[in-house]
Amino acid sequence: MLTLRKTLDAIALLLGLWLVISAATLLPSESTLVMGSLIAFGLLVIAFSLWGEAEQSHAAPELLNVILGGLIFITPWVLGFPDQM
């Protein structure tokens, strides 16, 4: 069980890095709201996954990453990303 949690935290860390790098490099400079929110979400995913790596006895980092994943999913509709592109 411990190795599964470490693996999932490592995957979350890589996905957070991918979110930050892709937002910083692939988005046009005019879409600052989109870029800023995706970078902030990516940094939070990275922070929660590092917290999960450090504290193996707590389930809070995994739960927060699940909630954050849901927020990342609904963000385009809430902030109106299609209207800005």
PyMOL commands that set and color helices and strands:
alter all, ss='L'
color gray80, all
select helices_A, chain A and resi 2-26+32-54+60-79+81-84
alter helices_A, ss='H'
color red, helices_A
deselect
rebuild
show_as cartoon
